[in-house]
Amino acid sequence: MGEIAIQGSIDAVRLDVGSSLEANRKSELGQFMTPAAIATFMTSLFSAPTKTIHLLDAGAGVGSLTSAFLDRFQGSTASVEAWEIDPLLKMVLADTLASYARAGLASSIHNSDFIEDAVWNISMEGGQRFTHAILNPPYRKIKSDSKHRYLLRDVGIETVNLYTAFLALAILLMEEEGEIVAIVPRSFCNGTYYRPFREQLLQSCAIEHIHVFEARNKAFSDDDVLQENIIVKLKKAGAQGAVTVSESHDATFSDYHERALPFGQIIKDGDAERFIHIPVLANAGDGTHGLFSHSLKELGIEVCTGPVVDFRLREHCRAEPESGTVPLIYAHHFSDGKLVYPKTHKKPNAILLAEEARKWLMPKGFYVLTKRFSSKEERRRVVAYVIDPNELPAPFYGFENHLNVFHIAKHGMDKETALGLALFLNSTVVDSHFRVFSGHTQVNATDLRQMRYPSHEQLLELGRLSTVEVNDQAAIDQLIKEVETRWPSK
Ligand SMILES: C[S@@+](CC[C@H](N)C(=O)[O-])C[C@H]1O[C@@H](n2cnc3c(N)ncnc32)[C@H](O)[C@@H]1O
């Protein structure tokens, strides 16, 4: 809830401040602010942090990007360093950051030239380094005899535009494994002048994700920016694997689709220019892409809210399993992805297999469950578990109302489909998808019904490969990438 409110208000600030900026200065300093939906999408591309966050926002404007970042990582210990050269915007930025003040969050604003300060930091032993950078840098040519050009040369950066200068500096300022998400013009991908920049980027970072807006001017439509912008996610010193390429027509992301592509399709072998190719995804816009190709209906699978509302069936609920009862499963019965049943808890563990309760129960089988409410601390919005009848030998199960239940005609499904579906639901791609499409932290059956899923064959393959723990995010994502790369979109 807080997330929508804050994101909503930062967008109002963006529009308000944006329209009052003086046109010359706006163009001189590249003052085009990021709309909230794009900021949220950009933030969704970061992996869950494993240590204290040190965030860099260079050219922060009114703070749209940092604001989205802090909304996503609400509970984390973090320090934020934001640079904004314009004194007016700096004041608004200070208000934005003040609205996030809490224990465990330190922020500082530098009302100075990021290029000067960054060059200083990079050259200095023990200078600041960052774990995350979120950027929408200014874009303007850097003249060959300018102060900026000379400063950049001091740290080995040879580039012709402010945006590549900001990105190159951010790369140098990152710790190993640090992640950068930036929205930038597409020109660096193939302009000859940008070759030294591409070399630096490819030498020091893995490209993990590239997002393209299909309509040329749709990223910054409020500002009439005709520039073709892309979003890139880089990982400093990361191992280069497949690259996720995604597309959406515009900043609403309503037709978002993505595919993992082998790196060889992005940078061609032996290309001395190191051009970055961004393949157009096949059948763009028709929803049949990679692992998001089928509706649940097409798969014959249904999802509903857990049918047992405990206070309505109070007289049938039992604290512990006893003769004549069957398991009543709550979200708390899962701990670190594993079923812990029965569990000592104020809620009941069992339900009487009585006539009146029977219609709310489902027969023994494999089911996939997801929690409807994820806590702030949870790394993912969607957390899925498989009910395995071998672990829960009972003729029927009760699923409590705070869970969503995937079933086939109110029965279970085959083991591989269930394992594959849970693996898919636990992946980072689904998490990002959810963060973009759903403004709230609840995961309702309706949301799950609207999402698209892998084909049945893909689910079976995922199921066969699924030996990984629910908590091993890297292993889950690796399997998803493998299957996605093997199955071209239709
Ligand atoms: C494209 S805007 C993006 C603002 C914000 N990051 C966002 O996404 O809404 C770039 C910002 O960089 C600021 N800027 C331009 N040159 C700068 C410099 N040398 N150092 C620090 N900030 C600068 C501009 O005033 C502007 O607010």
The ligand as a Gaussian input file, in Angstrom:
#p B3LYP/6-31G(d) Opt

LIG

0 1
 C       17.744000      12.470000     -17.156000
 S       17.641000      13.296000     -15.605000
 C       17.148000      11.967000     -14.607000
 C       16.725000      12.290000     -13.250000
 C       16.392000      11.107000     -12.368000
 N       17.508000      10.172000     -12.267000
 C       15.209000      10.367000     -12.889000
 O       15.370000       9.238000     -13.365000
 O       14.093000      10.896000     -12.833000
 C       19.320000      13.602000     -15.243000
 C       19.593000      14.465000     -14.026000
 O       20.995000      14.639000     -13.914000
 C       21.272000      15.972000     -13.444000
 N       22.647000      16.302000     -13.883000
 C       23.051000      16.739000     -15.101000
 N       24.380000      16.878000     -15.124000
 C       24.840000      16.503000     -13.905000
 C       26.135000      16.418000     -13.320000
 N       27.227000      16.718000     -14.021000
 N       26.240000      15.977000     -12.050000
 C       25.149000      15.663000     -11.321000
 N       23.889000      15.736000     -11.823000
 C       23.739000      16.140000     -13.109000
 C       20.190000      16.807000     -14.095000
 O       19.961000      18.012000     -13.408000
 C       18.998000      15.844000     -14.075000
 O       18.218000      16.048000     -12.937000

